[in-house]
């Protein structure tokens, strides 16, 4: 079969059109991404091009797709610590200073490193945290200090954070085991939706 000149021209024109459409698509995607970031600046963004994580926009295929995942984990974790500290008992300062953030069971000290983490747990590492949360015997709440919610520090924080961030994250009260401690301690689980 012989390829004639006019067929080759058509092929070249179609190829050129694909490149032009891709350039327009990339430009529009970048414009919309910038607008979305400006409206609600995320802590981190993960980009998928045709299903490939981190691939450049320019690699998008005709009839392909681009997806951006926006992460607000750092912001929510910082707010969780702030809320927990504002309602913690202040007797010795031990409890208020031991609200910690964990990723996959490992302690995280640099909250900025959470920019694209999907799930974190915030827990108090003091062995008496469960007593402060649930009380002991007839002493509920455990502390008579006015800033300590009767329902518990972590229970109240979960409600506050759900109101503030419930549209972008699943936030729940849970109970976890901290290495070296017997029993379980109250914690907040924060997971990107």
C-alpha positions in Angstrom: 0.0 0.0 0.0 1.3 3.4 -1.0 1.0 6.4 1.4 0.2 9.5 -0.6 1.2 13.0 0.2 -2.3 14.2 1.2 -2.7 11.5 3.8 0.6 12.5 5.4 -0.6 16.2 5.6 -3.8 15.1 7.3 -1.7 13.1 9.9 0.5 16.1 10.5 -2.5 18.4 10.9 -4.1 16.1 13.4 -0.8 15.7 15.4 -0.5 19.5 15.5 -4.1 19.9 16.7 -3.4 17.4 19.6 -0.4 19.5 20.7 -2.5 22.7 20.6 -5.4 21.1 22.5 -2.9 19.8 25.1 -1.3 23.2 25.5 -4.7 24.9 26.0 -5.7 22.2 28.4 -2.5 22.6 30.5 -2.8 26.3 30.5 -6.5 26.2 31.7 -5.6 23.5 34.3 -2.8 25.7 35.7 -5.2 28.7 35.8 -7.9 26.8 37.7 -5.3 25.2 40.1 -3.9 28.7 40.9 -7.5 30.0 41.6 -8.3 27.0 43.8 -5.1 27.5 45.8 -5.7 31.2 46.2 -9.3 30.6 47.5 -8.3 28.1 50.1 -4.5 27.6 50.3 -3.7 23.9 51.0 -0.7 22.7 53.0 0.1 20.4 50.1 -1.1 19.2 46.7 -0.6 15.8 45.1 -1.0 15.8 41.3 -2.0 12.8 39.2 -1.8 12.9 35.4 -3.5 10.0 33.6 -3.3 8.1 37.0 0.4 8.7 37.5 1.3 10.4 40.7 3.5 13.4 40.3 3.6 13.2 36.5 4.0 16.6 34.7 0.8 18.2 33.3 2.4 18.2 29.9 2.2 14.4 29.8 -1.6 14.3 29.7 -2.9 12.3 26.8 -5.8 13.1 24.6 -8.9 12.0 26.5 -6.7 11.7 29.6 -7.3 13.3 33.0 -5.7 15.3 35.7 -6.6 15.1 39.4 -5.3 17.2 42.3 -5.6 16.1 45.9 -5.5 19.1 48.3 -4.2 18.4 51.8 -4.9 20.5 55.0 -3.4 18.1 57.5 -0.8 20.5 58.9 -3.5 23.2 59.5 -5.9 20.7 61.2 -3.2 19.1 63.4 -2.0 22.5 64.6 -5.6 23.6 65.3 -6.2 20.3 67.2 -3.2 20.9 69.4 -4.4 24.5 70.0 -7.9 23.4 71.0 -6.6 20.6 73.2 -4.2 22.9 75.0 -6.9 25.6 75.6 -9.1 23.1 77.4 -6.4 21.1 79.3 -6.0 21.2 83.1 -3.1 23.3 84.2 -2.1 21.8 87.5 1.5 20.9 86.7 1.7 21.5 83.0 2.5 17.9 82.3 -0.8 17.1 80.6 -1.0 20.2 78.5 2.6 19.7 77.2 2.0 16.1 76.1 -0.5 16.3 73.3 1.5 14.6 70.5 1.0 13.9 66.8 1.6 10.4 65.3 1.7 9.1 61.8 1.6 5.3 61.4 2.4 5.0 65.1 5.6 7.2 64.9 5.8 10.5 66.8 6.0 13.6 64.6 7.7 16.7 65.9 7.7 18.8 62.8 4.1 19.4 61.9 5.1 21.1 58.6 6.1 17.6 57.4 2.4 16.6 57.4 1.7 18.5 54.2 0.6 15.4 52.2 -0.1 13.0 54.9 -3.5 11.4 54.7 -4.1 10.3 58.3 -2.7 11.5 61.7 -3.5 10.6 65.3 -3.3 13.2 68.1 -3.0 11.7 71.6 -1.8 12.7 75.1 1.1 10.6 76.2 0.6 11.0 79.9 -0.6 7.8 81.5 -3.4 9.5 83.3 -4.9 11.0 80.2 -7.9 8.6 80.2 -8.7 9.7 83.8 -8.8 13.3 82.7 -11.1 12.3 79.8 -13.5 10.0 81.6 -13.1 10.9 85.2 -12.6 8.4 88.0 -15.3 6.9 90.1 -17.7 9.7 91.1 -15.3 12.4 90.0 -16.5 13.4 86.6 -15.1 15.6 85.2 -11.8 14.8 86.8 -10.7 18.5 87.0 -12.7 21.3 88.5 -10.8 23.9 86.4 -13.3 26.0 84.4 -11.5 25.5 81.0 -11.8 21.7 81.2 -15.0 20.5 79.5 -17.2 18.2 81.5 -17.5 15.9 78.5 -13.7 15.4 78.3 -10.9 17.3 76.6 -10.6 15.1 73.6 -14.4 14.6 73.2 -14.9 18.4 73.2 -12.0 18.9 70.8 -13.4 16.3 68.3 -16.7 18.2 68.2 -15.0 21.6 67.7 -12.8 20.3 64.9 -15.7 18.5 63.2 -17.5 21.8 63.1 -14.5 23.6 61.7 -13.1 21.0 59.3 -15.8 18.4 58.8 -16.1 19.2 55.1 -12.5 18.3 54.3 -11.6 15.7 56.9 -13.0 12.9 59.0 -12.3 13.7 62.6 -13.2 11.3 65.4 -12.5 10.4 69.0 -10.8 7.1 69.4 -8.8 5.2 72.0 -5.2 4.1 71.3 -2.5 2.3 73.1 0.7 4.2 73.7 4.0 2.2 73.8 5.1 1.6 77.4 1.6 2.3 78.9 -1.0 0.0 80.1 -4.5 0.7 79.0 -5.8 3.0 76.3 -5.7 6.7 76.0 -8.1 9.1 74.3 -7.0 10.3 70.8 -8.2 12.2 67.8 -8.0 10.6 64.4 -7.8 13.1 61.5 -8.1 11.7 58.0 -8.3 13.4 54.7 -11.5 12.8 52.8 
